[in-house]
Amino acid sequence: MAVLVLGMAGVAAVSAQTRCVDAAREAARLVARGDTAAAAIRSAQRVAPGGARVQVHRRGDFVVATVAVESVVLPWLSLGAEALAAVEPRAG
């Protein structure tokens, strides 16, 4: 039984990690194409797991988006992702 519970917790963690990756990529892409950081964060929060923290900032000609969340099922496990996107020329 314990193995089943740990297996299910692992599947939930992988799913949450994948959602963090998707949310970070979405936020970075939106800001890179010219959307506001606030709009990108709202969009990323719809994709990210509940309770995730989303941050977006410029680094030179790039946009960096970071998504982090604490695992609900495995409390000692922190999940997160970072995405980088080149700023599009018209987004200046």
Contacts in CASP RR format, 6 or more apart in sequence:
PFRMAT RR
TARGET T0000
AUTHOR 0000-0000-0000
METHOD contacts of the structure
MODEL  1
MAVLVLGMAGVAAVSAQTRCVDAAREAARLVARGDTAAAAIRSAQRVAPG
GARVQVHRRGDFVVATVAVESVVLPWLSLGAEALAAVEPRAG
8 73 0 8 1.000
9 73 0 8 1.000
9 74 0 8 1.000
10 73 0 8 1.000
10 74 0 8 1.000
12 71 0 8 1.000
12 72 0 8 1.000
12 73 0 8 1.000
13 71 0 8 1.000
13 73 0 8 1.000
13 74 0 8 1.000
13 77 0 8 1.000
13 79 0 8 1.000
16 49 0 8 1.000
16 69 0 8 1.000
16 71 0 8 1.000
16 79 0 8 1.000
17 79 0 8 1.000
17 80 0 8 1.000
17 81 0 8 1.000
19 47 0 8 1.000
19 48 0 8 1.000
19 49 0 8 1.000
19 52 0 8 1.000
20 48 0 8 1.000
20 49 0 8 1.000
20 52 0 8 1.000
20 67 0 8 1.000
20 68 0 8 1.000
20 69 0 8 1.000
20 79 0 8 1.000
20 80 0 8 1.000
20 81 0 8 1.000
21 67 0 8 1.000
21 80 0 8 1.000
21 81 0 8 1.000
21 83 0 8 1.000
22 47 0 8 1.000
22 48 0 8 1.000
23 44 0 8 1.000
23 45 0 8 1.000
23 47 0 8 1.000
23 48 0 8 1.000
23 52 0 8 1.000
23 54 0 8 1.000
23 65 0 8 1.000
23 67 0 8 1.000
23 81 0 8 1.000
24 44 0 8 1.000
24 54 0 8 1.000
24 65 0 8 1.000
24 66 0 8 1.000
24 67 0 8 1.000
24 80 0 8 1.000
24 81 0 8 1.000
24 82 0 8 1.000
24 83 0 8 1.000
25 65 0 8 1.000
25 81 0 8 1.000
25 83 0 8 1.000
25 85 0 8 1.000
26 40 0 8 1.000
26 43 0 8 1.000
26 44 0 8 1.000
26 47 0 8 1.000
26 65 0 8 1.000
27 40 0 8 1.000
27 41 0 8 1.000
27 43 0 8 1.000
27 44 0 8 1.000
27 54 0 8 1.000
27 56 0 8 1.000
27 65 0 8 1.000
27 67 0 8 1.000
27 83 0 8 1.000
28 40 0 8 1.000
28 56 0 8 1.000
28 63 0 8 1.000
28 64 0 8 1.000
28 65 0 8 1.000
28 83 0 8 1.000
28 84 0 8 1.000
28 85 0 8 1.000
29 83 0 8 1.000
29 85 0 8 1.000
30 39 0 8 1.000
30 40 0 8 1.000
30 43 0 8 1.000
31 37 0 8 1.000
31 40 0 8 1.000
31 56 0 8 1.000
31 58 0 8 1.000
31 63 0 8 1.000
31 65 0 8 1.000
31 85 0 8 1.000
31 91 0 8 1.000
32 62 0 8 1.000
32 63 0 8 1.000
32 85 0 8 1.000
32 86 0 8 1.000
32 87 0 8 1.000
32 88 0 8 1.000
32 91 0 8 1.000
33 88 0 8 1.000
33 91 0 8 1.000
34 87 0 8 1.000
34 88 0 8 1.000
34 90 0 8 1.000
34 91 0 8 1.000
34 92 0 8 1.000
37 56 0 8 1.000
37 57 0 8 1.000
40 56 0 8 1.000
40 65 0 8 1.000
41 54 0 8 1.000
41 55 0 8 1.000
41 56 0 8 1.000
44 52 0 8 1.000
44 54 0 8 1.000
44 56 0 8 1.000
44 65 0 8 1.000
44 67 0 8 1.000
45 52 0 8 1.000
45 54 0 8 1.000
48 54 0 8 1.000
48 67 0 8 1.000
48 69 0 8 1.000
49 69 0 8 1.000
49 79 0 8 1.000
50 69 0 8 1.000
51 69 0 8 1.000
52 67 0 8 1.000
52 68 0 8 1.000
52 69 0 8 1.000
52 80 0 8 1.000
53 66 0 8 1.000
53 67 0 8 1.000
53 68 0 8 1.000
53 69 0 8 1.000
54 65 0 8 1.000
54 66 0 8 1.000
54 67 0 8 1.000
55 65 0 8 1.000
55 66 0 8 1.000
56 63 0 8 1.000
56 64 0 8 1.000
56 65 0 8 1.000
56 66 0 8 1.000
57 63 0 8 1.000
57 64 0 8 1.000
58 64 0 8 1.000
58 87 0 8 1.000
59 84 0 8 1.000
60 87 0 8 1.000
61 86 0 8 1.000
61 87 0 8 1.000
62 84 0 8 1.000
62 85 0 8 1.000
62 86 0 8 1.000
62 87 0 8 1.000
63 84 0 8 1.000
63 85 0 8 1.000
63 86 0 8 1.000
63 87 0 8 1.000
64 82 0 8 1.000
64 83 0 8 1.000
64 84 0 8 1.000
65 82 0 8 1.000
65 83 0 8 1.000
65 85 0 8 1.000
66 80 0 8 1.000
66 81 0 8 1.000
66 82 0 8 1.000
67 80 0 8 1.000
67 81 0 8 1.000
67 82 0 8 1.000
68 78 0 8 1.000
68 79 0 8 1.000
68 80 0 8 1.000
69 78 0 8 1.000
69 79 0 8 1.000
69 80 0 8 1.000
70 77 0 8 1.000
70 78 0 8 1.000
70 79 0 8 1.000
71 77 0 8 1.000
71 78 0 8 1.000
71 79 0 8 1.000
END
